[in-house]
Amino acid sequence: MLWDQAAKFSDGQAVIATALSDNIVRVPSGDVGKGRHLPLQVDAGGYAGAGTLSVEVQTGDSVTGNAIDSPVTIATYAIDNASLLRGGPVLVADLPTGCRRYLRLNYTGTGALTAGALTAGLVLEGQTNR
């Protein structure tokens, strides 16, 4: 898998509870998800415990500091415990329509996850093998 550092939301970010991605990705103006195949990929590693994660794609027109002003959630994806424990690519999905200039991910952990990290970003082609 080839990752572009400028298109990464998280790079080995420890996530076992609710957290925003470490990075905000700036995309060209306009709705980049509309009519285009641009995959969002999330890889998991080192997960332990019993729990799940949800990944929300949030978007907005402006940022202040390291936060999107008035973020809007345009998609939510669920990742089950078995996928987290297995690791590797746990989510590959086309970027949804409704994107604005800035994107970030919001992770929500449920249950009793005790360890684990995520790498997530926009990629040219999603890797689906495990």
C-alpha positions in Angstrom: 0.0 0.0 0.0 1.3 3.4 -0.9 0.3 6.2 1.5 0.6 9.9 0.7 1.6 11.7 3.9 -0.5 14.8 2.9 -3.6 12.6 2.6 -3.3 10.8 5.9 -5.7 11.3 8.8 -3.8 9.1 11.2 -0.4 7.4 11.2 -0.3 4.7 13.8 -2.6 6.7 16.1 -3.5 4.9 19.3 -7.3 4.7 19.4 -9.3 2.7 22.0 -11.9 5.3 22.9 -13.3 8.4 21.3 -10.7 10.5 19.4 -10.4 12.8 16.4 -7.8 11.9 13.8 -4.5 13.6 14.3 -4.6 15.3 11.0 -7.1 17.3 8.9 -6.8 16.7 5.1 -7.4 19.6 2.8 -9.0 18.7 -0.5 -9.6 20.7 -3.7 -12.6 23.0 -3.5 -15.8 21.3 -4.6 -17.2 17.9 -3.8 -14.3 15.5 -4.6 -16.4 12.5 -3.7 -19.0 13.3 -6.4 -18.5 11.2 -9.5 -15.0 10.1 -8.5 -13.5 6.9 -7.1 -11.4 8.1 -4.2 -11.0 5.4 -1.5 -10.7 6.0 2.2 -8.7 3.2 3.8 -8.3 2.4 7.5 -5.8 -0.1 8.7 -5.7 -1.5 12.3 -2.8 -3.0 14.2 -2.1 -4.3 17.7 -5.7 -4.4 18.9 -6.6 -6.3 22.0 -9.8 -6.5 24.1 -13.4 -6.7 23.3 -14.9 -3.8 21.6 -15.7 -2.1 18.3 -15.0 1.2 16.6 -17.0 3.5 14.4 -15.4 5.9 12.0 -17.2 9.1 11.0 -16.1 11.2 8.0 -16.4 14.8 9.0 -16.2 17.8 6.7 -16.3 21.6 6.8 -15.4 24.8 5.0 -12.8 26.2 7.4 -10.5 25.3 10.3 -9.4 27.1 13.4 -6.2 25.7 14.8 -6.5 21.9 14.6 -10.3 21.8 14.5 -12.8 22.0 11.7 -15.3 24.8 12.3 -18.9 23.4 12.4 -18.1 19.9 11.2 -20.7 17.9 9.3 -20.7 14.1 9.4 -21.2 12.7 5.9 -20.6 9.0 6.5 -20.3 6.6 9.4 -18.7 3.1 9.2 -18.7 0.3 11.8 -15.6 -1.9 12.4 -16.3 -5.1 14.4 -14.1 -6.7 17.0 -13.0 -9.6 14.9 -11.7 -7.2 12.2 -9.8 -5.1 14.7 -8.2 -8.1 16.3 -7.2 -9.5 12.9 -5.7 -6.2 11.8 -4.6 -4.9 8.4 -7.2 -3.1 6.2 -10.4 -2.9 8.2 -12.2 -0.3 6.1 -12.0 0.5 2.4 -14.8 2.7 1.2 -15.2 5.4 -1.5 -15.2 8.9 -0.2 -18.9 9.9 0.0 -20.4 12.9 -1.7 -20.9 16.0 0.3 -17.2 16.8 0.9 -16.2 20.3 1.6 -12.6 21.7 1.6 -11.5 20.0 4.9 -11.9 16.4 6.1 -11.2 14.7 9.3 -12.1 11.4 11.0 -13.9 11.0 14.3 -13.3 7.6 15.9 -15.6 6.2 18.6 -14.6 3.1 20.5 -17.1 1.0 22.4 -16.6 -1.9 24.8 -13.3 -2.7 26.4 -10.5 -2.2 23.8 -7.2 -2.2 25.7 -4.7 -1.5 22.9 -4.5 -0.7 19.2 -3.6 1.8 16.6 -5.0 3.1 13.3 -3.5 4.3 10.1 -6.0 6.0 7.8 -6.0 8.1 4.7 -7.2 8.7 1.2 -5.5 6.3 -1.3 -5.5 5.8 -5.0 -6.6 2.2 -4.7 -7.8 0.5 -1.6 -6.0 -2.7 -0.4 -8.5 -5.3 0.6 -6.4 -8.4 1.2 -5.6 -9.5 4.8 
